[in-house]
Amino acid sequence: MTYQPPLYDIADALACVGLDDVLALPAFAHIDRDSVQEMVGEFARFVASEIAPIDTVGDAVGSRVDHDTGRVVTPQGFAEAYRRFVAAGWPAVPFPEDWGGDGLPWVVGMALQEVLASACLSFSLCPMLTQSGVELLGQSGTAEQQARYLGRLVSGEWTSTMALTEPDAGSDVGALRTRAEFAAGVGWRIFGTKVFITWGDHDLADNIVHFVLARAPGAPSGSRGISLFAVPARLVGPDGSLGEPNALRCVRVERKLGIHASPTCVMEFDGATGELVGELHRGLPAMFTMMNTARLSVGVEGLALAERAHQAAWAYAQTRHQGRLPGTDPAASVAIAEHPDVQRMLLTVRATAQAARLLVYATARAVDESRHHPDPRRQSRAGEVAAFLVPLAKAWPTDMASAMASVAIQVHGGLGYLEESGVTQIYRDARITSIYEGTNGIHAIDLVVRKLGIGPESPLMGLARRLESCAQGLRVGGQRDAATVLGQAADTLVWSAKWLVARRADAPLDALAGATPFLRLAGTTVGALLLGERHLQRDGSGPLPAADAFFIRQLLPIALAEAPAIRAGAGSLRE
Amino acid sequence: MTYQPPLYDIADALACVGLDDVLALPAFAHIDRDSVQEMVGEFARFVASEIAPIDTVGDAVGSRVDHDTGRVVTPQGFAEAYRRFVAAGWPAVPFPEDWGGDGLPWVVGMALQEVLASACLSFSLCPMLTQSGVELLGQSGTAEQQARYLGRLVSGEWTSTMALTEPDAGSDVGALRTRAEFAAGVGWRIFGTKVFITWGDHDLADNIVHFVLARAPGAPSGSRGISLFAVPARLVGPDGSLGEPNALRCVRVERKLGIHASPTCVMEFDGATGELVGELHRGLPAMFTMMNTARLSVGVEGLALAERAHQAAWAYAQTRHQGRLPGTDPAASVAIAEHPDVQRMLLTVRATAQAARLLVYATARAVDESRHHPDPRRQSRAGEVAAFLVPLAKAWPTDMASAMASVAIQVHGGLGYLEESGVTQIYRDARITSIYEGTNGIHAIDLVVRKLGIGPESPLMGLARRLESCAQGLRVGGQRDAATVLGQAADTLVWSAKWLVARRADAPLDALAGATPFLRLAGTTVGALLLGERHLQRDGSGPLPAADAFFIRQLLPIALAEAPAIRAGAGSLRE
């Protein structure tokens, strides 16, 4: 099954979440809707011809350490594809113009990222991580550091990694042990082992800048004593020239369930020269400034693989003929897309992929407004909305990606279990997205503990008002059943949130116990809301499209049934 | 993570579904409860020491075709393990004594099969398929065929396959094209290609008997014109002696997502000598007589992998320390099993594995009664119950196996995505069980179209009465919340069934549209019922165990929320 960038759906989703409003912001005066469409179309053509073809071989061969050179070798075609990707200028699109970027809205960047991740998730991770490095350096680096690194990272000439995790410091990054030592005249030296370093070594670019969290001498223990260092694989002179290899190496590439072409490295830093980025001991806050967008990028990956699953399931169901239906010719088999049970699977993947896209793009729109809205009050409100939506936009689409890949396998029957079908790769690749960049459980806790408010101006109450209003609009349009479910969703969301907020203060374990079911409820509800709002924006007088009605009337009730789990408390989970 | 046969849970589940009642049947007068326990224990020790160790290498190496010999070679250790398995007499356990078996109840056979499938799913498939061949031949073979084949299949000296599927005849087996020709003095010759033939070739045994569905000359088209043939890989003389290789071969071993050690073969029959089994053109009815137990065996596999996932998740969560909790020492991390969000995952896998075990064993108990109950009326009622439960026992545990393997991966965090964790193999292996032996969608349709009745004596109404009674018992024991949910489940089950039965007659597509959500509802409900009944059997006065309460109060409501989907009709699924 060849991936086809879904240009219509992407344009439609961009319009639905308010691309025009974003483009009306002064920061984007240089861009109009047509040029955005043109750029997305051009990128889609590039990706379909240059990137999508390397996905299968990337999975079959994988990246590996060459025993002679000790360096990571990527599968055939990856280095050449990356060279063209950089030559065409694509990495720079979403970055500010003063960093050397094209200054496009983040929501447009997310649309491009969706297409890239759908075509080849492994490949997409390299520029995705470099993007995080750019944000980090753009926000926290000195002018001198920016002069040496930023342009090359924005262009993609060099790539970067996030080196946070250690064997005993995963979800709890504050437990890390990598240390930084300072020697006069020499500067900082980094010692330690980092694991799960995505694209930690490769042959795509001339240099790799590792952003490493480490503990400097005299640092307080825990998460308040961590500093951030830029540690290039090859040393960089004051003029930006490439020097000797630094004292670091990839000691192993992990053998993983999926994303085989993306080298997940164990990196050893053995006195590697590093540069402090930002303030000493303030590495984690610096890191957090880019985490929202990094998390959103992983949500995009979830959406991207749900879209792949959607395309694979639909394509196969239309060509495969098997069985008959009551009332059809007993001598001729029908396309399996005609069987109601298969149609249920097809609508599930279609509706879920569309809801995921709206959720992710809507979050990116909030990110754009939080950075560029000229009204400081609106800017700050958008920041709160983005902060609230990011855990949903990271966790819900990624959980859905695995679930939808599983549905796509099921639609394929026995063929779906064969690697030749290609859907197995979607299933294997998708599974990582619920884990990395913070497990989805961590995001549920982040949502409930840090992002959830119930004041009248809170994002949650804003959503509840939109749900009521959307329900009202659907009711007026004759969509009573859907309106009823959306109304129930508003109620369930609000009273669940009130319960969690009350417990958070008095019995925090109870709030933690309800976090994951609350995220499931909220993610599905926001997806349903955006589908409903899209319908009202379009016209709203006719019936809902089948997939949207299906999502609201048949899938949303299942999420509402998380209500007892949300309020069951921590005591209910102890053996 | 090493698999530990859960002897306590198995004994407990056997007792709960009524092992004593089964052993009280005259057919089992030669066996008592102690000898059953002893046998399960002995088998568990055998499996833990001889079979479990080959699981990992089986996955890593896989079975393959040797290009020199054209024969399938299994991974190191498989042939030796199989030899010991046969030498110890294990294959014969659940078969009638006049076939050369030990005559133990089927429910005990399922307990053994659970242990074997948990230890190494790939290995377990070989005796599982042979078991189907034994049933087929025992029920439909001539005395002469039985004399030559049955003893050797019962003992496991030879193995057998089910050769049904063809490239264009999967779910619709009636569309098959393999043909049988009859030549005077020569007998039947089989021509055609069969796909997805599990253990179609291997090096474990001296002979492989393929049970092949084919169309004889003059056969009606469709499913009424199919005959069943026994086609041995090596010809068998009238005295049972092994002769020349037959005209058949494995042309390919498929590359699959999982069960790598189980060779999934494309088999070519090029005029192979076959023997008609049963009546001409009556192959499918013959096949259906053993399908109930074959499907139940796949349900056992689902249960077995859910158990593996359960063990892996619990073992890791207790040893991995990460993060702190409100109120704990900020300097010391806690086992992740202390985090409420992880506890939710742990209870989910525990409760689900236990519910799956009860569902599968309860179905096997009904199979035993349907074969051996001395009261013909009770026997026939048990047959109806078994027929009703089999689709649930096949589909629900297998869907849960993949879901629970995914939860186990999530508990492991980043490590869970590495193949070295072992949980990835559970995830990959489990995914086939929802597909083969009839996709789960096919079983949902079978349930709704053929097995669902709403008369007062129907299995469904029997379940509804048990739900009411269990709810009442829990209410008396002070478990009001759980009682309420079980009462709601009874109501939802009954009115969903009534709606489906009404539509089945008037608008069959609507019934087909509701099949899968109805199966989800029914599977979860029966699991919850059995957990509740187990509690009442034990004593019933205290609170429910945490996992059981969790299943009934937090998971069952989600299945009840399938109600709108069940009754939405086929129109809701059309774009």
Interface residues (C-beta under 8 A of the other chain):
Chain A: T165 D168 G170 S171 D172 A175 V195 F196 S221 G222 E254 R255 K256 L257 G258 H321 Q322 G323 R324 L325 P326 P330 A331 S333 H339 P340 D341 V342 Q343 R344 M345 L347 S402 S406 I409 Q410 G413 G414 G416 Y417 L418 E419 E420 T424 Y427 R428 R431 I432 S434 I435 Y436 T439 N440 G441 A444 I445 P508 L509 D510 L512 A513 A515 T516 P517 P545 A546 A547 A549 F550 R553 Q554 P557 I558 L560 A561 E562 A563 P564 A565 A568 A570 S572 L573 R574 E575
Chain B: T165 D168 G170 S171 D172 A175 V195 F196 S221 G222 E254 R255 K256 L257 G258 H321 Q322 G323 R324 L325 P326 P330 A331 S333 H339 P340 D341 V342 Q343 R344 M345 L347 S402 S406 I409 Q410 G413 G414 G416 Y417 L418 E419 E420 T424 Y427 R428 R431 I432 S434 I435 Y436 T439 N440 G441 A444 I445 P508 L509 D510 L512 A513 A515 T516 P517 P545 A546 A547 A549 F550 R553 Q554 L555 P557 I558 L560 A561 E562 A563 P564 A565 A568 A570 S572 L573 R574 E575
